[in-house]
Amino acid sequence: MTTTTAAPEGRIEFHNLTKRFGQFTAVDDLSFTVEPGRITGFLGPNGAGKTTTLRMLLGLIRPTSGTATIGGHRYAELPRPLTSVGAALEATNFHPGRSGRDHLRVLADTAGIPVARVDELLELTGIPAAARKRAGGYSMGMRQRLGLAAALLGDPQVLVLDEPANGLDPEGIRWLRGFLKHLASQGKTILVSSHLLQEVAQTVDHVVIIANGRLVRAGAMADLEGTPGAAVETSDPAALAGALRVADVTSTVHEDGSLVADTTDLRLVGDVALRAGLPIYGLRPQRADLETLYFQLTEGTNRNLGDGALAVGGAAPTERDAVTGEEGANE
């Protein structure tokens, strides 16, 4: 007898997810999991398939094959989706002539949410002063805050955000980082698509990187950054490597003459070099950062979508054009 274990509330699961628009494959057999209680960064070059993936998760596009579920259910199966999933995919999803407060009140009334929650979120997201102004006059940063407030109306377990830091000033980005970490500490599931790699590195716990619609790497930030070490510049790297070996420190000498010692003890490396009579021109801690890893994995994979196999008689659509255009005949 086979026992089926229900997915935990808030777990996002993508299984063999594929989406084709005619001959163009936007998402190709994509599988990964987003767990509750952490912030997961969703990264990839323009045209990699991020927006299409998120729209399939939220039931805005039907997959060609595969599944995207939240707590084991498709978005369309959720009884009260606004209280289960909060999403902000675009910062323009509001009536420009309606005030920010009225925009949230309409959403709250539709979902049966008390109006007091609207005022609470206006305060929480830092836009109470602009709440009675027409949203069409908001700056990009204010629109992002309004979108986040709308996503949080139902106090959802899951939060899906597409480029939430766009248009925010440094203070706003810092606020967003702390706010998302606070939500994750409450056990909420947060999936964030972003192209701001340095900000992602300071914010997320887990990273998923895709290119050409396919998964290229997924893992905890600490694991992806690799083993820390010490980068050394010296006149004779081979001699220093030998001296370090005597001190029980392994190291690697690269073709460009640089040396990386497998230790974070910079003082030890300096003392070994001094005893060996070798000058040190540079000594610094080294750890592979997210930006380096990202470009190593995605360099040369960005689809310009101009391949003749993708479109006949004209340029192929971008991923976002494909998302908003007609769906393929195989739907």
C-alpha positions in Angstrom: 0.0 0.0 0.0 1.4 3.4 -1.0 1.0 6.3 1.3 0.9 9.8 -0.2 2.3 12.6 2.0 0.6 16.0 1.6 2.9 18.9 0.8 3.4 21.3 3.7 1.3 24.5 3.6 3.3 27.1 1.7 5.7 24.8 -0.1 6.0 25.8 -3.8 6.8 22.9 -6.1 7.7 22.9 -9.8 7.7 19.5 -11.4 8.9 19.1 -15.0 7.3 22.4 -15.9 7.3 23.3 -19.6 5.8 26.1 -21.6 6.0 26.5 -25.4 4.7 29.4 -27.5 4.6 27.8 -30.9 8.2 26.7 -31.6 9.7 28.8 -28.8 10.2 27.0 -25.5 10.1 29.6 -22.7 10.4 27.1 -19.9 11.9 23.7 -20.4 11.3 20.8 -18.0 11.9 22.9 -14.9 11.9 21.4 -11.4 12.7 22.9 -8.1 11.2 23.5 -4.6 10.7 26.6 -2.5 10.4 25.9 1.2 8.6 27.9 3.9 10.6 30.0 6.3 13.2 31.3 3.9 13.7 33.8 1.1 14.4 32.2 -2.3 16.0 34.3 -5.0 14.9 33.4 -8.6 17.6 34.5 -11.0 18.3 34.3 -14.7 19.2 36.5 -17.7 16.5 38.4 -19.6 14.5 35.9 -21.6 15.5 33.0 -19.2 11.8 32.2 -18.4 11.4 33.7 -14.9 8.3 35.7 -15.6 6.6 32.8 -17.5 7.4 30.5 -14.6 5.8 32.8 -12.1 2.8 33.4 -14.2 2.2 29.7 -14.6 2.5 29.3 -10.8 -0.2 31.9 -10.3 -2.5 30.4 -12.9 -2.1 33.2 -15.4 -0.7 30.9 -18.1 -1.4 27.2 -18.6 1.7 25.0 -18.7 2.3 22.9 -21.8 3.2 20.1 -19.4 4.3 19.6 -15.9 2.9 21.2 -12.7 3.4 24.2 -10.5 1.7 23.9 -7.0 1.4 25.7 -3.7 1.0 23.4 -0.7 0.2 20.6 -3.2 -2.5 22.5 -5.0 -2.7 24.5 -8.2 -3.4 28.1 -7.7 -6.9 27.7 -9.3 -7.7 25.1 -6.6 -7.1 27.4 -3.6 -10.4 28.3 -1.9 -9.3 31.8 -0.9 -6.2 32.6 -2.9 -5.7 36.1 -1.6 -5.3 34.6 1.9 -2.9 31.9 0.7 -0.7 33.6 -1.9 0.2 37.3 -2.2 1.8 38.2 -5.6 3.2 41.4 -7.1 4.3 40.8 -10.7 3.9 44.4 -12.0 4.0 47.8 -10.4 1.2 49.1 -12.6 -1.7 46.8 -11.7 -4.0 49.5 -10.4 -6.4 52.2 -11.7 -4.4 55.4 -12.1 -7.3 57.6 -11.1 -7.9 55.7 -7.9 -6.1 56.6 -4.7 -3.7 54.0 -3.2 -6.1 53.5 -0.2 -9.1 53.0 -2.4 -7.2 50.5 -4.6 -6.5 48.4 -1.5 -10.1 48.9 -0.2 -11.5 47.5 -3.4 -9.3 44.4 -3.1 -10.1 44.0 0.5 -13.9 44.3 -0.1 -13.7 41.7 -2.8 -11.9 39.2 -0.5 -13.9 40.0 2.6 -11.0 41.5 4.4 -11.6 44.2 7.1 -10.8 47.8 6.0 -8.6 48.1 9.1 -6.1 45.8 7.4 -5.8 48.4 4.6 -4.7 51.2 7.0 -2.4 48.8 8.8 -0.6 47.9 5.5 -0.4 51.5 4.4 1.5 52.3 7.6 3.6 49.1 7.4 4.7 49.7 3.8 5.5 53.4 4.5 2.9 55.1 2.2 0.3 56.6 4.6 1.0 60.1 3.4 0.4 59.2 -0.2 -2.6 57.0 0.5 -5.2 59.5 -0.6 -3.3 60.7 -3.7 -4.1 59.2 -7.1 -1.9 56.1 -7.7 -1.3 57.2 -11.3 1.0 60.0 -9.9 3.0 57.6 -7.7 6.7 57.3 -8.3 8.0 53.8 -9.3 9.1 53.2 -5.7 5.7 54.2 -4.3 4.1 51.8 -6.8 6.3 49.0 -5.6 5.2 49.7 -2.0 1.5 49.8 -3.0 1.9 46.5 -4.9 3.6 44.9 -1.8 0.7 46.2 0.4 -1.8 44.6 -2.0 0.1 41.3 -1.9 0.0 41.3 1.9 -3.7 42.1 2.3 -4.8 38.6 3.1 -1.8 37.9 5.4 -0.8 35.1 3.0 1.6 32.2 3.8 3.2 32.6 0.4 4.6 35.8 -1.2 5.7 35.9 -4.9 7.5 39.1 -5.9 8.9 40.0 -9.4 11.6 42.6 -9.2 10.3 44.2 -5.9 13.3 46.5 -5.5 12.9 48.2 -8.9 12.5 52.0 -8.3 13.3 51.9 -4.6 16.0 54.2 -3.3 18.8 52.8 -1.1 16.7 53.4 2.1 13.7 51.7 0.5 15.9 48.7 -0.5 17.2 48.4 3.0 13.7 48.5 4.4 12.5 45.9 1.9 15.4 43.6 2.9 14.6 43.8 6.6 10.9 43.4 5.9 11.2 40.3 3.9 13.6 38.7 6.4 11.0 39.5 9.1 8.3 37.7 7.1 10.5 34.7 6.5 11.2 34.5 10.3 7.5 34.1 10.7 7.6 30.9 8.6 6.3 32.5 5.4 7.4 31.3 1.9 9.0 34.1 -0.1 10.0 33.7 -3.8 11.7 36.8 -5.2 12.7 37.3 -8.8 15.4 40.0 -9.2 18.3 41.1 -11.3 20.0 43.1 -8.5 22.6 40.4 -7.6 24.3 42.3 -4.8 21.0 42.9 -3.1 19.9 39.3 -3.6 23.2 38.1 -2.0 22.4 40.2 1.1 18.7 39.2 1.3 18.0 35.6 0.3 18.7 32.2 2.0 18.4 30.1 -1.1 19.1 30.7 -4.8 17.6 29.2 -8.0 19.3 30.1 -11.3 17.8 29.4 -14.7 19.0 30.0 -18.2 17.2 29.3 -21.5 14.2 28.1 -19.5 16.2 25.3 -17.7 17.6 25.0 -14.2 21.4 25.5 -14.0 21.9 25.7 -10.2 19.9 25.7 -7.0 21.1 25.7 -3.4 21.6 27.5 -0.2 23.6 30.8 -0.5 26.3 29.5 1.9 26.8 26.4 -0.2 26.8 28.3 -3.5 29.5 30.7 -2.3 31.9 27.8 -1.9 34.7 27.3 0.5 36.4 30.4 1.9 40.1 30.9 1.4 42.9 33.5 1.1 44.0 35.0 -2.2 47.8 35.8 -2.2 50.0 37.7 -4.6 53.7 36.9 -4.2 56.8 36.7 -6.3 57.1 32.9 -6.2 53.6 31.2 -5.9 55.1 27.7 -6.2 57.6 28.3 -3.4 54.8 29.7 -1.1 52.6 26.8 -1.9 55.4 24.5 -0.7 55.9 26.5 2.5 52.2 26.4 3.2 52.1 22.7 2.6 54.8 22.3 5.4 52.4 24.3 7.6 49.5 21.8 6.7 47.8 24.4 4.5 46.8 23.3 1.0 46.7 25.8 -1.8 46.2 26.2 -5.5 48.4 28.1 -7.9 46.4 29.4 -10.9 47.8 29.9 -14.5 47.8 33.7 -14.0 50.3 33.3 -11.1 47.8 33.9 -8.3 47.6 31.6 -5.3 44.6 30.7 -3.2 45.2 29.1 0.2 42.6 26.9 1.8 42.4 28.9 5.0 40.8 32.0 6.3 43.7 32.7 8.7 45.4 35.6 6.9 48.0 36.0 9.7 49.1 32.4 9.3 49.7 32.9 5.5 51.6 36.1 6.2 53.8 34.4 8.9 54.5 31.4 6.6 55.5 33.8 3.7 57.8 35.8 6.1 59.6 32.7 7.4 60.1 31.6 3.7 61.5 35.0 2.8 58.8 35.6 0.2 57.4 39.1 -0.3 53.6 39.5 -0.2 52.1 42.0 -2.6 48.5 41.3 -1.8 46.6 39.2 0.8 42.8 39.2 1.2 40.0 36.8 2.1 38.3 35.2 -0.9 35.0 33.6 -1.4 33.1 33.1 -4.6 30.3 35.7 -4.6 26.9 35.4 -6.2 27.7 37.7 -9.1 30.8 35.6 -10.1 28.8 32.3 -9.8 25.9 33.8 -11.8 28.0 34.9 -14.7 29.9 31.6 -14.7 26.7 29.7 -15.0 24.8 32.0 -17.5 27.5 33.5 -19.7 26.7 32.8 -23.3 23.3 31.4 -22.5 21.2 34.6 -22.9 18.6 34.1 -25.7 18.4 37.0 -28.0 15.4 35.2 -29.4 16.5 36.0 -32.9 17.2 32.5 -34.1 15.5 31.8 -37.3 14.1 28.5 -35.9 12.0 30.6 -33.5 10.2 32.8 -35.9 9.6 32.7 -39.7 9.5 36.0 -41.6 10.4 38.2 -38.7 12.1 38.6 -35.3 11.0 36.2 -32.6 9.1 37.6 -29.6 10.8 38.3 -26.3 9.8 36.3 -23.3 7.4 39.0 -22.1 5.9 39.4 -25.6 5.3 35.7 -25.7 3.7 35.7 -22.3 1.2 38.3 -23.3 0.6 36.9 -26.8 -1.4 34.1 -28.2 -0.8 30.6 -26.7 0.5 27.9 -28.9 -1.7 25.4 -30.7 -0.5 22.6 -28.4 -2.3 24.2 -25.4 
